[in-house]
Amino acid sequence: MSKINIANALRNGLPILHEDLYKKCDKTKYSLQLTRYEYRDKDAAVYDEQTNYESILCLYYDKKCISSVVGRYHATNNSMEILSKTDPSFENKKFNLYLRTAFIYLMCFVRPTIQQIFSFSVNPISTYTMYKYYHATNQDLDEFVMENHLTPETFTVEDAKIFHEYYENKHRITEEKAKIELKEMLEDYSMEELGWETKEEAIDFIMNTMNIEAISLSMSLQEPTIKEFLLDTLSKIAIKCNEIAGGTRKKKVKRERTRKRGTRKNVS
């Protein structure tokens, strides 16, 4: 796997991200760190433990990586595939969305130049996020939003659900498509080599196991105003860094105890 150089991202991109982060979160508690994936913390919240990732951006809370985005570099087309993960204790605080935006922004600085970012969407929420916030798309989504007169601004979760049904129906492998697929396979291999006894068995296998489950969505980093677009998106993400699990409840309990002590004192 080819390696990318993140020095420029660390020098010119990360300080700008910290400026935004520290407007929203406690500087003594939170920080961002971009590093090579091989140097990640052992207890970092990561998508999985594969080793073929290139880089990782972590959001730290109390010196622990609670949310991360990892990138897999594809040298053939200078693209970066992204995957994200947030510690379950810190979910529903928009950390995932915030960190994805920050990671994509940093990829505008690395060398060699990243041409595009792409992500595999396995559910409507992922599709909604990638199109709504980053305008990431593909030919099928382009057709869908055009036919339904939609834009990233008007695109809803319900639209994303309908698109997934549309995509599944369009790409479902019918019996006719399965026969064509099998014919192409048999150009290079025999039925015995492929492990099937009959063509009927082969067609049934193709129809039931070879349907596409994930939708690839991509966005270009070659737009002249891409950095400004991403920073504007980042600034509008209201992460809930001051609502750590248990924090609000503890404060409430403390206030109640103080109020009760005060009441007893007044009574006496």
HELIX and SHEET records of a PDB file:
HELIX    1   1 ALA A    7  ASN A    8  1                                   2    
HELIX    2   2 ALA A    9  GLY A   13  3                                   5    
HELIX    3   3 LEU A   14  LYS A   24  1                                  11    
HELIX    4   4 TYR A   37  TYR A   39  5                                   3    
HELIX    5   5 PRO A   88  PHE A   90  5                                   3    
HELIX    6   6 PHE A   95  LEU A  106  1                                  12    
HELIX    7   7 PRO A  124  TYR A  134  1                                  11    
HELIX    8   8 GLN A  139  GLU A  147  1                                   9    
HELIX    9   9 VAL A  157  HIS A  171  1                                  15    
HELIX   10  10 GLU A  175  MET A  185  1                                  11    
HELIX   11  11 MET A  191  LEU A  194  1                                   4    
HELIX   12  12 LYS A  199  THR A  209  1                                  11    
HELIX   13  13 ILE A  226  SER A  235  1                                  10    
HELIX   14  14 GLY A  247  VAL A  267  1                                  21    
SHEET    1   A 6 TYR A  30  ARG A  36  0                                        
SHEET    2   A 6 SER A  55  TYR A  61 -1                                        
SHEET    3   A 6 LYS A  64  HIS A  74 -1                                        
SHEET    4   A 6 SER A  79  THR A  86 -1                                        
SHEET    5   A 6 GLN A 116  SER A 121  1                                        
SHEET    6   A 6 ILE A 215  SER A 220 -1                                        
END                                                                             
